[in-house]
Structure formats: C-alpha cells, structure tokens
Amino acid sequence: MNKIKPNILLIYTGGTIGMIKDFESGALKAFDFKNLLDKIPELQLLDCNIDTISFESPIDSSDMNPEYWVQIANIIEENYNSFDGFVVLHGSDTMSYSASALSFMLENLVKPVVFTGSQLPIGDLRTDAKENLITSIQVASLLDRGKPVVQEVCLYFEYKLYRANRTSKINAEHFEAFASPNYHDLAVSGVHLKVNTDYLLKPNSRKPFKVHKNLDNNIALIKLFPGLSEQVLQNILNTPNLKAVILETYGSGNCTTQPWFTKLLETAINEGIHIVNVTQCAGGSVMMGHYEASNHLKDIGVISGKDITTEAAVCKLMYMLGQNISKKVFKTIYETPLRGEIS
Ligand code: ASP
C-alpha cells in the first residue's frame, strides 16, 4: 500500500446511493457495490488510496438495527491501524441513528469516520451521490502534519459536514436532507473546503482506542401529544425487561401535570427504569424547572437530555445500558457530554 497518500476504507452498507430500480415493481432496491464503483471513475482521480468493503447483502437503512452497528464497528476495529480514515455509505433514513450509535461505540477515536449517502441513486443523471461521496473521501483524507484533521464520527451531506450525533434527517425531498440545529457545521464545501477547526472534537490521542459492542435495546421512545391516555403509558411502562424510556416532551421539556402521569413515571423510576426528557422541538434544550409544567419531572428524578437529538438520545441509552452503569451515577453520566452530543 502507498504510504504517502492517505489510505481510506469505504464501507458500503446499502441505501439509495447504490440502488437501482426493480424492473417489475419500479421500486428502488439495494444493489451490489460493484455497480456503485463502476459509476464513479472519478474516484481514481482522488489523492488517496481507496479500499472497499461491503455488507454481504446491502440493506435499505430502514432495516438497520444494533447488530448491523456492531458489524460496522467490527469492520472499523479490524482495519483501524491500516487506514487513515473511513467513509460509511449508508441510507439516509436512519443515518443519524447509525452515525450517533457509532460515535458512542468508538471510544477515543482519533481518525475520521464519515457517514454519507444520497437522495438519488449514483446512476441517476441528477444524482447528489457523487459530490457527497467524493467530498466525504476528501474530508476523511485530510491530514495535518501526518495526523487526521477530523477525529470523530461525522456526517457529510449536501456541502456540509456535521457532528454525527448532532444531526437529524429533516427532509425526504430536498438534497439538503440533514440539519444540526444545536451545533455548528464542522466544515462547509464551497469553492474551498472550509473546515471549522474550532468546533472539531479534540480527543486525547494517548488514550487507547476502544470499541464497545454491548448495546441494550430494552428501551422505549414516547412522543407526548395532548390526549395520550393513562392506559397506553401504563402498558408501555409495564413492558417486561424495560430499562429506560425517552420522553419526547414539549418545548423546553414540559408535559402534562396530571397526577396519574407523574405517578406512573415516579413508580417506574422507583422500579429502576431510567426516564430521559428530550424535547420534540428540532432545536433548543430541555430546561426542567424553567416552567411549572416541568418541575414535577425534575422532582421525581427524570434525566435531562438537555439539547441532545432524539437519535443520539436513543443510541446513548443503548450504549450506557450496555455498560452496566450503576443507578447511582447513571443520571449524572447521561447528562454529561461523552462524545460532544450535548452542549
Ligand atoms: N430508503 C433509503 C435508505 O435509507 C433512503 C436513502 O438512502 O436515502 O436506505
């Protein structure tokens, strides 16, 4: 392998970027990786060595699950020392979840892991795939005095590089499909590729790289709405083996003050179930106690998700539950930024 040019590993998991139309149904389905590379001869012009690895059966990212996250983590772990950077091609539908999950699973990461995909297949005349892929590879190749410039898990889409665990998919139609409402863009691609170095994570490179593969999905996500019934909430909280619940609340972390609601949550917390408060708003933060309509949550020991995205909140929970963290410190650790996911 050429030592001077950066070595990049392209990991193909599926998604629209490599899809083709099914002849019979006309629906888009995942195709094999070779098809993808044939469509982009430009990759050979990039100033890096590219190796590729693909899921045996690429998937639509709607089928993504924690086992696939472990598969991606394994590929990165096995190739960590041989490559300078990693680009993960992934469907956009659940990309923010996967990229957030990987950000927690890869501890003390000092190399770039860039998730990208596209809204149109790479073979489409108007595709956004080429720019997304080519710039992602360039981002993953950036070196400063032999060291990777980006040392975290990020997501590149439509001219912007974001911290992965700050993103959400916000549009099913526009090429600008992602947003990071609570954190700055890490880089913007225009005439020049402008990296906002001040906003990048600066990990301690002396700490050993560790991959965490134990994820616990005994969790539930409840989006509050006016009219949520006691019965529905009770049924969810009675789920066998349930260990944690994310409540998507209103505004800055507010919810109904009806006694049955508070009582159900309090009982669950006393039984050892962690309750995390995350806002339904795209931007801004939970501030329990700011309104009377959130004081009761604070009083019973609900965890504040602060300005975390729902996607990152889900992944952080699965990761932390997989670490067997004691009940005593769980709240404090959850409320602390582990990978730059909260402010
Ligand atoms: N359904 C596709 C997927 O998430 C959409 C995309 O790739 O943009 O795999």
Residues whose N, C-alpha, C, O or C-beta is under 5 A from the ligand:
A	BS01	LIG	G15 T16 I17 I59 D60 S61 S62 H90 G91 S92 D93 T94 G117 S118 Q119
